[in-house]
Amino acid sequence: MSDTTPSTRPPRVVVTGADGLIGRFVIDAWRESGKYEPVGIARRPGPYADVIGDISALEPLVDAFRGADAIVHLAATSAVGSSWDAVLPSNLIGTYNVFEAARLAGVERVVFASSNHAIGTYETENAPDLYALDDGRVWDHTAEIRPDSLYGVSKVYGEAMARYYVDHHGLRAFCLRIGGVRSPDDPSHPANLWAPELDADEATLAARRRTRAVWLSERDCVQLIERCLETDHRWVLCYGISDNPRRFWDIEHAKEVLGYSPEDSAPAEILPDRG
């Protein structure tokens, strides 16, 4: 980017939680494409940490956000079974700090990584039948909030915070209820989970059924975030999964309002010649 001038530089996007799984995906993609200039914030030094900091402190965030065109807020305590003491500093106080720092720094656009666990009780009540290809149940962005955990509660809080800053402080905010994102080397990534040598394992077959419905690929995840950075809408709440053969979270809304066009899909067959 050394040959760009200030007037032609790509949009500068600050990424919190830059050394997390999705943070690494987006930063790697943007470093390669040059489409955006990522500025990573992480708690520990590393290749994705342009700024060392913790979102539980407001003032350093304000300084880090100055001059940015947008914020992608990924930092969080992400374990679904996290305790209140675990989610409070990062997922509640930290999320408030991100939106308030954006306001104070004059950054208008924030993409918030919410989660399917904001309505996760629908899944826990209806699984595993919900994963079958012929099950037609789908929940969209208008579904009643039903978190399945304190982690899910913290994501509902983040969505409410985002809406508040849209309505009362003029920000643009985009809440993505993200599905199952996996590292390419994770055993639960479709490229690995569908290995033929695992065909006889019942636990693996059960994992395949769920993954077939919830997977969000790396490039579809990056695309969805980019659509939020490019849209003229001020507020969007939608789900993030790939074009899987079974989808009980709606992606038609993301397609309609953001122009999301997923490129990937989990395999349809749990076993060859079987559904």
Secondary structure, 3 states (H helix, E strand, C coil): CCCCCCCCCCCEEEEECCCCHHHHHHHHHHHHHCCCEEEEEECCCCCCCCEECCCCCHHHHHHHHCCCCEEEECCCCCCCCCCHHHHHHHHHHHHHHHHHHHHHHCCCEEEEEEEHHHHCHHHHHHCCHHHCCCCCCCECCCCCCCCCCHHHHHHHHHHHHHHHHHHHHCCEEEEEEECECCCCCCCCCHHHHCCHHHCCCHHHHHHHHHHHHHECCHHHHHHHHHHHHHCCCCEEEEEECCCCCCCCECCHHHHHHHCCCCCCCCCCCCECCEC
